[in-house]
Amino acid sequence: MTLRVAINGYGRIGRCVLRAAYEAGRRNGLRVVAVNDVADPATLAHLTRYDSTHGRFPGEVELAGGNLHIEGDVIELFQEPDVAALRWPDVDLVMECSGAFHDVATARLHLENGAGRVLFSQPAQSDVDITVVYGVNHEDIPADATVLSNASCTTNCIVPVLKVLDDAFGLEAGAITTIHSAMNDQPVIDSFHDSDLRKTRSAMQSIIPVDTALARGIARILPEMAGKLEARAIRVPTVNVSAMDVSLRFVRAAGAIEVNDAIIRESRNLPANVLGYTREPLASCDINHDPRSAVVDLNQTREIAGLVKVFIWFDNEWAYANRMLDVAEYLHAQSS
């Protein structure tokens, strides 16, 4: 039986989710049947066909009768700004990708209107049934879970790496710097921002420090990390692909060679596309459209005085969208 998915919010992640469902050959077990976004249908169709970051959609996309038609599938389009007014009588899972909501109360509106489950495409409030990082704790999803969070793209990147290294050597303390591509809460040219004066500055002209709750997000998945990590983030003027520069101190002695060996070894034991590595001299553009949650650059691993530095690439759009699909498929398999 096919899992019927609706996407609420058709921005960067929402569009990547739909595209990945077709590109990755997931249509046998999963089908996107509806999209809700305030943009008009013609614009939604155009943004599906053409993407400045990921290129043209690898298939025919048509707009007919106000709905998307992709490779024989009909995807209903809605322009309903009020979640309470949506109706999902035949939807098994709503992927809440609007970025506007992260609370259980809003998720319950989807459930009350017919959806079987809700999966947030961002960190949510702590009262969700579970926050999931696929490959680390997805097997802990309760059978009766109805409101889930897929955590953040940065959490999906760093948590598998930390789990592997903590299991191998014991983590004593760490500092994380996320080097993140520009996001849509930043202006192209200087403009007003309601909470952060740094974000008033042009995303394309500056390296901009921003606040991050990453350390708390990690501890939600790995409680044993609470109090051991400090995190900061900077935004850089690129449109996609981000990186994490991580400094770690371990309980048991480990240097660059041992850390790299652990990454290589455990990458084979995790689900596909969760943890990868490279020895190639890559730049960020080479990671664009890479489905792996984390790609450790083994050539950048360094050690000094008991401190080990690890450098990790990740496509903050494409990899994250693929993990949402992984979680959806896991939920479907467990309930079938």
JOSUL-V241216 format. One record per residue. N is the residue number from 1. RES is the residue in one small letter. PHI is phi in degrees with one decimal (none if undefined). Layout:
{{N & RES & PHI} {N & RES & PHI}}
//
This chain:
{{1 & m & none} {2 & t & -83.0} {3 & l & -78.5} {4 & r & -97.6} {5 & v & -115.8} {6 & a & -115.3} {7 & i & -110.2} {8 & n & -103.2} {9 & g & 101.2} {10 & y & -110.6} {11 & g & -92.0} {12 & r & -58.7} {13 & i & -72.9} {14 & g & -57.4} {15 & r & -69.5} {16 & c & -65.6} {17 & v & -60.4} {18 & l & -62.9} {19 & r & -63.4} {20 & a & -63.7} {21 & a & -60.9} {22 & y & -87.7} {23 & e & -64.9} {24 & a & -88.8} {25 & g & 66.5} {26 & r & -96.3} {27 & r & -73.8} {28 & n & -68.1} {29 & g & -110.5} {30 & l & -144.5} {31 & r & -141.6} {32 & v & -80.0} {33 & v & -108.4} {34 & a & -155.5} {35 & v & -134.2} {36 & n & -117.2} {37 & d & -158.2} {38 & v & -73.0} {39 & a & -68.4} {40 & d & -73.2} {41 & p & -56.7} {42 & a & -62.8} {43 & t & -66.9} {44 & l & -62.6} {45 & a & -65.0} {46 & h & -62.8} {47 & l & -69.5} {48 & t & -75.8} {49 & r & -68.5} {50 & y & -121.8} {51 & d & -138.3} {52 & s & -62.5} {53 & t & -93.7} {54 & h & -106.7} {55 & g & 86.3} {56 & r & -70.2} {57 & f & -62.1} {58 & p & -82.4} {59 & g & 176.4} {60 & e & -80.3} {61 & v & -121.7} {62 & e & -122.7} {63 & l & -115.5} {64 & a & -146.3} {65 & g & 62.5} {66 & g & 78.9} {67 & n & -123.2} {68 & l & -80.7} {69 & h & -122.9} {70 & i & -129.9} {71 & e & 48.5} {72 & g & 87.4} {73 & d & -92.4} {74 & v & -105.9} {75 & i & -114.2} {76 & e & -66.5} {77 & l & -111.5} {78 & f & -124.2} {79 & q & -123.9} {80 & e & -103.5} {81 & p & -75.7} {82 & d & -99.9} {83 & v & -57.5} {84 & a & -64.4} {85 & a & -91.9} {86 & l & -74.1} {87 & r & -128.0} {88 & w & -125.3} {89 & p & -67.0} {90 & d & -120.7} {91 & v & -107.5} {92 & d & -82.5} {93 & l & -146.0} {94 & v & -98.7} {95 & m & -91.0} {96 & e & -84.5} {97 & c & -110.8} {98 & s & -71.4} {99 & g & 76.4} {100 & a & -88.2} {101 & f & -130.0} {102 & h & -147.2} {103 & d & -115.6} {104 & v & -65.8} {105 & a & -59.0} {106 & t & -68.2} {107 & a & -58.6} {108 & r & -66.4} {109 & l & -63.8} {110 & h & -61.2} {111 & l & -65.7} {112 & e & -64.1} {113 & n & -93.9} {114 & g & 118.2} {115 & a & -68.1} {116 & g & -79.4} {117 & r & -147.7} {118 & v & -130.8} {119 & l & -121.9} {120 & f & -76.9} {121 & s & -93.7} {122 & q & -166.8} {123 & p & -60.4} {124 & a & -119.7} {125 & q & -62.5} {126 & s & -69.7} {127 & d & -89.0} {128 & v & -64.9} {129 & d & -62.4} {130 & i & -166.3} {131 & t & -101.0} {132 & v & -111.3} {133 & v & -117.4} {134 & y & -60.4} {135 & g & 97.6} {136 & v & -118.3} {137 & n & -131.3} {138 & h & -64.8} {139 & e & -74.4} {140 & d & -92.1} {141 & i & -62.9} {142 & p & -63.1} {143 & a & -60.5} {144 & d & -98.2} {145 & a & -66.5} {146 & t & -120.4} {147 & v & -124.6} {148 & l & -128.3} {149 & s & -117.3} {150 & n & -89.6} {151 & a & 59.5} {152 & s & -113.4} {153 & c & -64.1} {154 & t & -68.7} {155 & t & -64.7} {156 & n & -63.6} {157 & c & -76.7} {158 & i & -81.4} {159 & v & -62.6} {160 & p & -59.1} {161 & v & -66.3} {162 & l & -62.0} {163 & k & -62.6} {164 & v & -60.6} {165 & l & -74.4} {166 & d & -66.7} {167 & d & -62.3} {168 & a & -79.8} {169 & f & -128.4} {170 & g & 76.5} {171 & l & -88.6} {172 & e & -90.9} {173 & a & -164.4} {174 & g & -158.5} {175 & a & -127.4} {176 & i & -123.8} {177 & t & -117.3} {178 & t & -90.2} {179 & i & -106.7} {180 & h & -111.4} {181 & s & -60.6} {182 & a & -59.1} {183 & m & -128.1} {184 & n & -77.2} {185 & d & -92.4} {186 & q & -113.4} {187 & p & -82.3} {188 & v & -68.5} {189 & i & -121.8} {190 & d & -49.1} {191 & s & -160.1} {192 & f & -65.1} {193 & h & -134.3} {194 & d & -79.7} {195 & s & -140.7} {196 & d & -141.3} {197 & l & -64.0} {198 & r & -63.7} {199 & k & -79.0} {200 & t & -77.1} {201 & r & -91.2} {202 & s & -55.5} {203 & a & -64.5} {204 & m & -93.1} {205 & q & -120.7} {206 & s & -139.7} {207 & i & -90.5} {208 & i & -124.3} {209 & p & -66.5} {210 & v & -136.0} {211 & d & -72.4} {212 & t & -146.5} {213 & a & -105.7} {214 & l & -59.4} {215 & a & -59.6} {216 & r & -67.8} {217 & g & -64.1} {218 & i & -64.2} {219 & a & -65.3} {220 & r & -67.2} {221 & i & -86.7} {222 & l & -121.6} {223 & p & -56.3} {224 & e & -67.0} {225 & m & -88.5} {226 & a & -57.3} {227 & g & 81.1} {228 & k & -101.9} {229 & l & -126.0} {230 & e & -125.1} {231 & a & -132.6} {232 & r & -140.3} {233 & a & -143.1} {234 & i & -131.3} {235 & r & -98.3} {236 & v & -124.1} {237 & p & -79.5} {238 & t & -127.7} {239 & v & -91.1} {240 & n & -163.3} {241 & v & 78.7} {242 & s & -129.3} {243 & a & -147.8} {244 & m & -129.3} {245 & d & -106.7} {246 & v & -120.0} {247 & s & -112.6} {248 & l & -131.7} {249 & r & -120.4} {250 & f & -109.0} {251 & v & -71.6} {252 & r & -100.7} {253 & a & -56.4} {254 & a & -155.7} {255 & g & -114.2} {256 & a & -61.0} {257 & i & -64.1} {258 & e & -65.1} {259 & v & -64.6} {260 & n & -61.9} {261 & d & -61.4} {262 & a & -65.2} {263 & i & -62.2} {264 & i & -61.0} {265 & r & -63.3} {266 & e & -77.8} {267 & s & -61.1} {268 & r & -78.3} {269 & n & -95.3} {270 & l & -94.2} {271 & p & -56.8} {272 & a & -55.4} {273 & n & 70.4} {274 & v & -84.8} {275 & l & -132.9} {276 & g & -127.4} {277 & y & -154.1} {278 & t & -146.2} {279 & r & -111.0} {280 & e & -76.5} {281 & p & -81.1} {282 & l & -90.8} {283 & a & -110.5} {284 & s & -58.6} {285 & c & -61.6} {286 & d & -74.8} {287 & i & -95.8} {288 & n & -58.0} {289 & h & 73.0} {290 & d & -87.7} {291 & p & -80.5} {292 & r & -79.6} {293 & s & -61.9} {294 & a & -144.3} {295 & v & -126.1} {296 & v & -77.3} {297 & d & -85.5} {298 & l & -62.5} {299 & n & -69.8} {300 & q & -96.7} {301 & t & -69.4} {302 & r & -132.4} {303 & e & -141.8} {304 & i & -160.3} {305 & a & 50.5} {306 & g & 81.7} {307 & l & -105.8} {308 & v & -117.5} {309 & k & -107.2} {310 & v & -124.7} {311 & f & -118.0} {312 & i & -128.9} {313 & w & -90.9} {314 & f & -161.1} {315 & d & -82.1} {316 & n & -69.3} {317 & e & -99.7} {318 & w & -69.4} {319 & a & -62.2} {320 & y & -63.4} {321 & a & -61.2} {322 & n & -66.1} {323 & r & -69.8} {324 & m & -61.4} {325 & l & -67.6} {326 & d & -60.8} {327 & v & -63.6} {328 & a & -59.6} {329 & e & -66.1} {330 & y & -65.5} {331 & l & -57.5} {332 & h & -65.1} {333 & a & -64.2} {334 & q & -71.4} {335 & s & -97.4} {336 & s & -82.8}}
//
